[in-house]
Amino acid sequence: MPRHEYLYGQTLPQLEALCNRLEMPRFAAKQIARWLYDKHATTIEAMSDLSARHRALLAETYEVGLTAPEKVSISTDGTKKYLYRTSQNHFIESAYIPDGDRATLCISSQAGCRMGCRFCATGRQGLQHSLSTNEILNQIESLPERERLTNVVFMGMGEPLDNLDSLLPALEVLTSAWGFGWSPTRITVSTAGVASRLERFLEATQVHLAVSLHNPFPHERAEIMPIEKAWPIREVVEILRRYDFTHQRRVSFEYIVMSGLNDSPRHIRELCRLLDGIKCRINLIRFHKIPGSPYFSPDDRAMIAFRDALTAKGIHTTIRTSRGEDIQAACGLLSTAQNEAAQF
């Protein structure tokens, strides 16, 4: 028998269309949405304000469609790395990062990635497939610590803007009153700079944006980020100049600092030129070592000096705290190991 379709991840308009096809009343769509996203029902049978006939009708074709993580690794600093199996039998990761009264979940948008960044373990996998909206949101809904979450960041495996048709409905569910009802300020989406889809994303959402920059010089950036050849960072920056980042929405630039590669005074000067006039911040990130990589992070003194030099130039700059290094928290390491183990 064919596998049932999933309800979880469907937007209100999609649920309304579903009810129309099944000749259910239009208001049933809001009832289903409430059970999925507010009451966290795991079965159709639990949706008690739907008639028994309508529940049976739904169950003929649909199921809620939630799956628990298959594995969890726990760091000494409290970070947890969850491993999920996808519908196509690949593995993706989510990292739960508690920090005082805040708790952030870093989620994936694809199994693997086709951007090919040289410093990223996920990029070595290539792209297995893009996640469905169901698979994106399942990482949140099936998280044991779901009720403690204060923020979600799309900074896990994959390039979110390369999967925009699944990303936008997921954001709609998260931020709509009929869904999770979250403020867009609780969500950040990261991109390596898919310029062709950036404007559509910016027009459709109000969530924060994080751009993976890592080197301001085009030829140097292209050596570690092949996406630079298709969508130059300067083109991305020019698009961003047309949008307002002075109120609730924020844009930041992620910068993995690699000793001797992108941390010189000339890099500081070029960063300032590139980002001149954009209200933004730069997040400096220590490089998490991955097997076979020639790159390594500067020591703490060099990181602080780099931050202070950028701050002195008028760019708000922070150093992101490293978390979970003892459990392979860097993006792609755990799933790569699991995928390789599954081949034997």
TORKOL-4160 file (C-alpha; in steps of 0.2 Angstrom, whole numbers, padded with zeros to 4 digits, m for minus):
344
<pt num="1" X="0000" Y="0000" Z="0000"/>
<pt num="2" X="0006" Y="0018" Z="m0004"/>
<pt num="3" X="0013" Y="0027" Z="0011"/>
<pt num="4" X="0000" Y="0040" Z="0018"/>
<pt num="5" X="0003" Y="0059" Z="0015"/>
<pt num="6" X="0008" Y="0069" Z="0030"/>
<pt num="7" X="m0003" Y="0083" Z="0038"/>
<pt num="8" X="0011" Y="0090" Z="0048"/>
<pt num="9" X="0020" Y="0104" Z="0038"/>
<pt num="10" X="0004" Y="0109" Z="0028"/>
<pt num="11" X="m0001" Y="0128" Z="0029"/>
<pt num="12" X="m0018" Y="0134" Z="0032"/>
<pt num="13" X="m0022" Y="0137" Z="0014"/>
<pt num="14" X="m0016" Y="0119" Z="0010"/>
<pt num="15" X="m0027" Y="0112" Z="0024"/>
<pt num="16" X="m0041" Y="0122" Z="0017"/>
<pt num="17" X="m0038" Y="0114" Z="0000"/>
<pt num="18" X="m0037" Y="0097" Z="0007"/>
<pt num="19" X="m0054" Y="0099" Z="0016"/>
<pt num="20" X="m0062" Y="0105" Z="0000"/>
<pt num="21" X="m0055" Y="0089" Z="m0009"/>
<pt num="22" X="m0062" Y="0078" Z="0005"/>
<pt num="23" X="m0079" Y="0088" Z="0005"/>
<pt num="24" X="m0076" Y="0093" Z="0023"/>
<pt num="25" X="m0081" Y="0110" Z="0030"/>
<pt num="26" X="m0069" Y="0124" Z="0027"/>
<pt num="27" X="m0068" Y="0128" Z="0046"/>
<pt num="28" X="m0061" Y="0110" Z="0049"/>
<pt num="29" X="m0044" Y="0117" Z="0041"/>
<pt num="30" X="m0042" Y="0128" Z="0057"/>
<pt num="31" X="m0047" Y="0114" Z="0068"/>
<pt num="32" X="m0033" Y="0103" Z="0060"/>
<pt num="33" X="m0020" Y="0117" Z="0061"/>
<pt num="34" X="m0024" Y="0119" Z="0080"/>
<pt num="35" X="m0022" Y="0101" Z="0083"/>
<pt num="36" X="m0006" Y="0100" Z="0074"/>
<pt num="37" X="0003" Y="0116" Z="0079"/>
<pt num="38" X="m0005" Y="0121" Z="0096"/>
<pt num="39" X="m0011" Y="0105" Z="0104"/>
<pt num="40" X="0003" Y="0094" Z="0096"/>
<pt num="41" X="m0008" Y="0080" Z="0091"/>
<pt num="42" X="0002" Y="0065" Z="0085"/>
<pt num="43" X="m0013" Y="0055" Z="0078"/>
<pt num="44" X="m0028" Y="0060" Z="0068"/>
<pt num="45" X="m0039" Y="0050" Z="0080"/>
<pt num="46" X="m0034" Y="0063" Z="0094"/>
<pt num="47" X="m0042" Y="0077" Z="0084"/>
<pt num="48" X="m0058" Y="0075" Z="0094"/>
<pt num="49" X="m0068" Y="0090" Z="0088"/>
<pt num="50" X="m0068" Y="0083" Z="0071"/>
<pt num="51" X="m0082" Y="0071" Z="0068"/>
<pt num="52" X="m0078" Y="0052" Z="0068"/>
<pt num="53" X="m0083" Y="0052" Z="0050"/>
<pt num="54" X="m0071" Y="0066" Z="0045"/>
<pt num="55" X="m0057" Y="0058" Z="0055"/>
<pt num="56" X="m0059" Y="0041" Z="0046"/>
<pt num="57" X="m0060" Y="0050" Z="0030"/>
<pt num="58" X="m0043" Y="0059" Z="0034"/>
<pt num="59" X="m0035" Y="0043" Z="0040"/>
<pt num="60" X="m0038" Y="0035" Z="0023"/>
<pt num="61" X="m0025" Y="0046" Z="0015"/>
<pt num="62" X="m0016" Y="0055" Z="0028"/>
<pt num="63" X="m0006" Y="0053" Z="0044"/>
<pt num="64" X="0001" Y="0067" Z="0056"/>
<pt num="65" X="0019" Y="0062" Z="0050"/>
<pt num="66" X="0031" Y="0064" Z="0065"/>
<pt num="67" X="0046" Y="0054" Z="0068"/>
<pt num="68" X="0057" Y="0054" Z="0083"/>
<pt num="69" X="0076" Y="0057" Z="0082"/>
<pt num="70" X="0086" Y="0040" Z="0080"/>
<pt num="71" X="0101" Y="0046" Z="0091"/>
<pt num="72" X="0107" Y="0060" Z="0102"/>
<pt num="73" X="0124" Y="0065" Z="0108"/>
<pt num="74" X="0126" Y="0075" Z="0123"/>
<pt num="75" X="0141" Y="0087" Z="0126"/>
<pt num="76" X="0149" Y="0092" Z="0142"/>
<pt num="77" X="0143" Y="0110" Z="0139"/>
<pt num="78" X="0124" Y="0104" Z="0138"/>
<pt num="79" X="0123" Y="0105" Z="0119"/>
<pt num="80" X="0114" Y="0090" Z="0111"/>
<pt num="81" X="0116" Y="0084" Z="0094"/>
<pt num="82" X="0100" Y="0075" Z="0087"/>
<pt num="83" X="0101" Y="0063" Z="0072"/>
<pt num="84" X="0085" Y="0061" Z="0061"/>
<pt num="85" X="0083" Y="0048" Z="0047"/>
<pt num="86" X="0075" Y="0056" Z="0032"/>
<pt num="87" X="0061" Y="0049" Z="0020"/>
<pt num="88" X="0075" Y="0044" Z="0008"/>
<pt num="89" X="0085" Y="0035" Z="0021"/>
<pt num="90" X="0098" Y="0048" Z="0023"/>
<pt num="91" X="0103" Y="0057" Z="0040"/>
<pt num="92" X="0101" Y="0075" Z="0045"/>
<pt num="93" X="0106" Y="0084" Z="0061"/>
<pt num="94" X="0099" Y="0096" Z="0073"/>
<pt num="95" X="0109" Y="0105" Z="0087"/>
<pt num="96" X="0100" Y="0110" Z="0103"/>
<pt num="97" X="0110" Y="0124" Z="0112"/>
<pt num="98" X="0105" Y="0129" Z="0129"/>
<pt num="99" X="0112" Y="0145" Z="0136"/>
<pt num="100" X="0105" Y="0152" Z="0152"/>
<pt num="101" X="0087" Y="0157" Z="0149"/>
<pt num="102" X="0089" Y="0155" Z="0130"/>
<pt num="103" X="0088" Y="0139" Z="0120"/>
<pt num="104" X="0092" Y="0138" Z="0102"/>
<pt num="105" X="0089" Y="0124" Z="0090"/>
<pt num="106" X="0100" Y="0124" Z="0074"/>
<pt num="107" X="0090" Y="0114" Z="0061"/>
<pt num="108" X="0094" Y="0107" Z="0043"/>
<pt num="109" X="0085" Y="0111" Z="0027"/>
<pt num="110" X="0094" Y="0098" Z="0016"/>
<pt num="111" X="0102" Y="0081" Z="0017"/>
<pt num="112" X="0119" Y="0086" Z="0012"/>
<pt num="113" X="0123" Y="0101" Z="0002"/>
<pt num="114" X="0128" Y="0106" Z="m0016"/>
<pt num="115" X="0137" Y="0122" Z="m0011"/>
<pt num="116" X="0153" Y="0113" Z="m0009"/>
<pt num="117" X="0161" Y="0125" Z="0004"/>
<pt num="118" X="0179" Y="0118" Z="0007"/>
<pt num="119" X="0178" Y="0121" Z="0026"/>
<pt num="120" X="0161" Y="0111" Z="0029"/>
<pt num="121" X="0159" Y="0093" Z="0032"/>
<pt num="122" X="0141" Y="0094" Z="0025"/>
<pt num="123" X="0148" Y="0100" Z="0008"/>
<pt num="124" X="0159" Y="0085" Z="0007"/>
<pt num="125" X="0143" Y="0074" Z="0006"/>
<pt num="126" X="0136" Y="0083" Z="m0009"/>
<pt num="127" X="0117" Y="0085" Z="m0010"/>
<pt num="128" X="0107" Y="0069" Z="m0006"/>
<pt num="129" X="0090" Y="0078" Z="m0007"/>
<pt num="130" X="0081" Y="0094" Z="m0001"/>
<pt num="131" X="0070" Y="0091" Z="0014"/>
<pt num="132" X="0051" Y="0093" Z="0014"/>
<pt num="133" X="0042" Y="0106" Z="0025"/>
<pt num="134" X="0037" Y="0091" Z="0035"/>
<pt num="135" X="0055" Y="0086" Z="0038"/>
<pt num="136" X="0061" Y="0103" Z="0042"/>
<pt num="137" X="0047" Y="0106" Z="0055"/>
<pt num="138" X="0048" Y="0088" Z="0062"/>
<pt num="139" X="0066" Y="0093" Z="0069"/>
<pt num="140" X="0057" Y="0106" Z="0080"/>
<pt num="141" X="0041" Y="0097" Z="0084"/>
<pt num="142" X="0049" Y="0080" Z="0089"/>
<pt num="143" X="0063" Y="0089" Z="0099"/>
<pt num="144" X="0061" Y="0083" Z="0117"/>
<pt num="145" X="0066" Y="0101" Z="0123"/>
<pt num="146" X="0053" Y="0109" Z="0111"/>
<pt num="147" X="0044" Y="0119" Z="0125"/>
<pt num="148" X="0060" Y="0127" Z="0131"/>
<pt num="149" X="0065" Y="0134" Z="0114"/>
<pt num="150" X="0067" Y="0152" Z="0112"/>
<pt num="151" X="0075" Y="0153" Z="0095"/>
<pt num="152" X="0077" Y="0143" Z="0079"/>
<pt num="153" X="0092" Y="0145" Z="0067"/>
<pt num="154" X="0092" Y="0138" Z="0049"/>
<pt num="155" X="0111" Y="0135" Z="0050"/>
<pt num="156" X="0112" Y="0116" Z="0050"/>
<pt num="157" X="0115" Y="0105" Z="0035"/>
<pt num="158" X="0111" Y="0112" Z="0018"/>
<pt num="159" X="0108" Y="0129" Z="0010"/>
<pt num="160" X="0090" Y="0135" Z="0015"/>
<pt num="161" X="0088" Y="0146" Z="m0001"/>
<pt num="162" X="0092" Y="0131" Z="m0012"/>
<pt num="163" X="0076" Y="0124" Z="m0004"/>
<pt num="164" X="0065" Y="0139" Z="m0004"/>
<pt num="165" X="0049" Y="0130" Z="m0009"/>
<pt num="166" X="0050" Y="0120" Z="0007"/>
<pt num="167" X="0058" Y="0134" Z="0018"/>
<pt num="168" X="0044" Y="0147" Z="0015"/>
<pt num="169" X="0029" Y="0136" Z="0020"/>
<pt num="170" X="0039" Y="0131" Z="0036"/>
<pt num="171" X="0042" Y="0149" Z="0040"/>
<pt num="172" X="0023" Y="0152" Z="0037"/>
<pt num="173" X="0019" Y="0139" Z="0049"/>
<pt num="174" X="0031" Y="0145" Z="0062"/>
<pt num="175" X="0025" Y="0163" Z="0062"/>
<pt num="176" X="0007" Y="0163" Z="0058"/>
<pt num="177" X="m0007" Y="0165" Z="0071"/>
<pt num="178" X="m0014" Y="0148" Z="0066"/>
<pt num="179" X="0003" Y="0140" Z="0067"/>
<pt num="180" X="0016" Y="0142" Z="0081"/>
<pt num="181" X="0013" Y="0160" Z="0082"/>
<pt num="182" X="0031" Y="0165" Z="0084"/>
<pt num="183" X="0038" Y="0182" Z="0081"/>
<pt num="184" X="0049" Y="0182" Z="0066"/>
<pt num="185" X="0063" Y="0189" Z="0077"/>
<pt num="186" X="0065" Y="0172" Z="0085"/>
<pt num="187" X="0070" Y="0164" Z="0068"/>
<pt num="188" X="0086" Y="0167" Z="0058"/>
<pt num="189" X="0090" Y="0159" Z="0041"/>
<pt num="190" X="0107" Y="0158" Z="0035"/>
<pt num="191" X="0113" Y="0158" Z="0017"/>
<pt num="192" X="0129" Y="0156" Z="0007"/>
<pt num="193" X="0122" Y="0169" Z="m0005"/>
<pt num="194" X="0110" Y="0162" Z="m0017"/>
<pt num="195" X="0107" Y="0179" Z="m0025"/>
<pt num="196" X="0094" Y="0173" Z="m0037"/>
<pt num="197" X="0082" Y="0168" Z="m0023"/>
<pt num="198" X="0087" Y="0181" Z="m0010"/>
<pt num="199" X="0074" Y="0194" Z="m0015"/>
<pt num="200" X="0060" Y="0182" Z="m0015"/>
<pt num="201" X="0065" Y="0177" Z="0003"/>
<pt num="202" X="0066" Y="0195" Z="0009"/>
<pt num="203" X="0050" Y="0200" Z="0001"/>
<pt num="204" X="0040" Y="0184" Z="0008"/>
<pt num="205" X="0047" Y="0185" Z="0026"/>
<pt num="206" X="0053" Y="0196" Z="0041"/>
<pt num="207" X="0064" Y="0184" Z="0049"/>
<pt num="208" X="0083" Y="0188" Z="0052"/>
<pt num="209" X="0096" Y="0184" Z="0039"/>
<pt num="210" X="0113" Y="0178" Z="0041"/>
<pt num="211" X="0125" Y="0178" Z="0026"/>
<pt num="212" X="0140" Y="0166" Z="0026"/>
<pt num="213" X="0154" Y="0178" Z="0021"/>
<pt num="214" X="0171" Y="0171" Z="0027"/>
<pt num="215" X="0181" Y="0181" Z="0015"/>
<pt num="216" X="0178" Y="0199" Z="0007"/>
<pt num="217" X="0190" Y="0196" Z="m0008"/>
<pt num="218" X="0181" Y="0188" Z="m0022"/>
<pt num="219" X="0195" Y="0177" Z="m0029"/>
<pt num="220" X="0200" Y="0171" Z="m0011"/>
<pt num="221" X="0181" Y="0168" Z="m0007"/>
<pt num="222" X="0179" Y="0158" Z="m0022"/>
<pt num="223" X="0193" Y="0146" Z="m0017"/>
<pt num="224" X="0184" Y="0141" Z="m0001"/>
<pt num="225" X="0166" Y="0144" Z="m0007"/>
<pt num="226" X="0162" Y="0140" Z="m0025"/>
<pt num="227" X="0146" Y="0149" Z="m0024"/>
<pt num="228" X="0156" Y="0165" Z="m0026"/>
<pt num="229" X="0158" Y="0161" Z="m0045"/>
<pt num="230" X="0139" Y="0159" Z="m0048"/>
<pt num="231" X="0133" Y="0173" Z="m0036"/>
<pt num="232" X="0147" Y="0185" Z="m0031"/>
<pt num="233" X="0146" Y="0192" Z="m0013"/>
<pt num="234" X="0146" Y="0209" Z="m0020"/>
<pt num="235" X="0130" Y="0206" Z="m0029"/>
<pt num="236" X="0122" Y="0199" Z="m0013"/>
<pt num="237" X="0127" Y="0214" Z="m0003"/>
<pt num="238" X="0120" Y="0226" Z="m0017"/>
<pt num="239" X="0103" Y="0217" Z="m0015"/>
<pt num="240" X="0104" Y="0219" Z="0004"/>
<pt num="241" X="0107" Y="0238" Z="0002"/>
<pt num="242" X="0089" Y="0239" Z="m0005"/>
<pt num="243" X="0081" Y="0233" Z="0011"/>
<pt num="244" X="0078" Y="0241" Z="0028"/>
<pt num="245" X="0088" Y="0232" Z="0042"/>
<pt num="246" X="0086" Y="0246" Z="0055"/>
<pt num="247" X="0070" Y="0240" Z="0064"/>
<pt num="248" X="0065" Y="0223" Z="0069"/>
<pt num="249" X="0074" Y="0213" Z="0055"/>
<pt num="250" X="0092" Y="0210" Z="0057"/>
<pt num="251" X="0106" Y="0205" Z="0045"/>
<pt num="252" X="0122" Y="0198" Z="0051"/>
<pt num="253" X="0138" Y="0191" Z="0042"/>
<pt num="254" X="0145" Y="0175" Z="0048"/>
<pt num="255" X="0164" Y="0174" Z="0047"/>
<pt num="256" X="0173" Y="0158" Z="0051"/>
<pt num="257" X="0191" Y="0164" Z="0055"/>
<pt num="258" X="0205" Y="0153" Z="0048"/>
<pt num="259" X="0222" Y="0157" Z="0053"/>
<pt num="260" X="0233" Y="0165" Z="0039"/>
<pt num="261" X="0219" Y="0163" Z="0027"/>
<pt num="262" X="0206" Y="0177" Z="0031"/>
<pt num="263" X="0212" Y="0186" Z="0047"/>
<pt num="264" X="0224" Y="0199" Z="0041"/>
<pt num="265" X="0223" Y="0218" Z="0042"/>
<pt num="266" X="0219" Y="0219" Z="0023"/>
<pt num="267" X="0204" Y="0208" Z="0026"/>
<pt num="268" X="0198" Y="0220" Z="0039"/>
<pt num="269" X="0200" Y="0234" Z="0028"/>
<pt num="270" X="0190" Y="0225" Z="0014"/>
<pt num="271" X="0176" Y="0220" Z="0025"/>
<pt num="272" X="0174" Y="0238" Z="0030"/>
<pt num="273" X="0173" Y="0243" Z="0012"/>
<pt num="274" X="0161" Y="0229" Z="0007"/>
<pt num="275" X="0149" Y="0232" Z="0021"/>
<pt num="276" X="0150" Y="0251" Z="0021"/>
<pt num="277" X="0132" Y="0259" Z="0024"/>
<pt num="278" X="0124" Y="0242" Z="0029"/>
<pt num="279" X="0117" Y="0241" Z="0047"/>
<pt num="280" X="0124" Y="0224" Z="0052"/>
<pt num="281" X="0134" Y="0214" Z="0063"/>
<pt num="282" X="0148" Y="0202" Z="0060"/>
<pt num="283" X="0149" Y="0186" Z="0070"/>
<pt num="284" X="0166" Y="0178" Z="0071"/>
<pt num="285" X="0166" Y="0159" Z="0072"/>
<pt num="286" X="0181" Y="0148" Z="0077"/>
<pt num="287" X="0184" Y="0135" Z="0065"/>
<pt num="288" X="0179" Y="0118" Z="0071"/>
<pt num="289" X="0192" Y="0106" Z="0064"/>
<pt num="290" X="0185" Y="0093" Z="0052"/>
<pt num="291" X="0195" Y="0077" Z="0046"/>
<pt num="292" X="0208" Y="0081" Z="0033"/>
<pt num="293" X="0205" Y="0099" Z="0033"/>
<pt num="294" X="0221" Y="0111" Z="0031"/>
<pt num="295" X="0212" Y="0125" Z="0040"/>
<pt num="296" X="0213" Y="0129" Z="0059"/>
<pt num="297" X="0207" Y="0143" Z="0070"/>
<pt num="298" X="0218" Y="0157" Z="0077"/>
<pt num="299" X="0220" Y="0157" Z="0096"/>
<pt num="300" X="0209" Y="0167" Z="0108"/>
<pt num="301" X="0221" Y="0182" Z="0108"/>
<pt num="302" X="0221" Y="0183" Z="0089"/>
<pt num="303" X="0202" Y="0181" Z="0088"/>
<pt num="304" X="0199" Y="0195" Z="0101"/>
<pt num="305" X="0211" Y="0207" Z="0091"/>
<pt num="306" X="0202" Y="0203" Z="0075"/>
<pt num="307" X="0185" Y="0207" Z="0084"/>
<pt num="308" X="0192" Y="0223" Z="0092"/>
<pt num="309" X="0199" Y="0230" Z="0075"/>
<pt num="310" X="0182" Y="0228" Z="0066"/>
<pt num="311" X="0173" Y="0236" Z="0081"/>
<pt num="312" X="0185" Y="0250" Z="0080"/>
<pt num="313" X="0180" Y="0253" Z="0062"/>
<pt num="314" X="0162" Y="0254" Z="0067"/>
<pt num="315" X="0156" Y="0237" Z="0063"/>
<pt num="316" X="0147" Y="0228" Z="0078"/>
<pt num="317" X="0157" Y="0212" Z="0080"/>
<pt num="318" X="0155" Y="0197" Z="0091"/>
<pt num="319" X="0164" Y="0181" Z="0094"/>
<pt num="320" X="0152" Y="0166" Z="0094"/>
<pt num="321" X="0155" Y="0154" Z="0108"/>
<pt num="322" X="0160" Y="0137" Z="0102"/>
<pt num="323" X="0149" Y="0123" Z="0108"/>
<pt num="324" X="0148" Y="0105" Z="0108"/>
<pt num="325" X="0165" Y="0101" Z="0100"/>
<pt num="326" X="0166" Y="0085" Z="0110"/>
<pt num="327" X="0151" Y="0078" Z="0101"/>
<pt num="328" X="0155" Y="0083" Z="0083"/>
<pt num="329" X="0143" Y="0098" Z="0084"/>
<pt num="330" X="0151" Y="0106" Z="0068"/>
<pt num="331" X="0138" Y="0105" Z="0054"/>
<pt num="332" X="0138" Y="0088" Z="0045"/>
<pt num="333" X="0151" Y="0078" Z="0055"/>
<pt num="334" X="0139" Y="0067" Z="0064"/>
<pt num="335" X="0128" Y="0063" Z="0049"/>
<pt num="336" X="0143" Y="0060" Z="0038"/>
<pt num="337" X="0149" Y="0047" Z="0051"/>
<pt num="338" X="0132" Y="0039" Z="0052"/>
<pt num="339" X="0130" Y="0039" Z="0033"/>
<pt num="340" X="0147" Y="0031" Z="0031"/>
<pt num="341" X="0143" Y="0018" Z="0044"/>
<pt num="342" X="0126" Y="0014" Z="0036"/>
<pt num="343" X="0136" Y="0009" Z="0020"/>
<pt num="344" X="0144" Y="m0006" Z="0029"/>
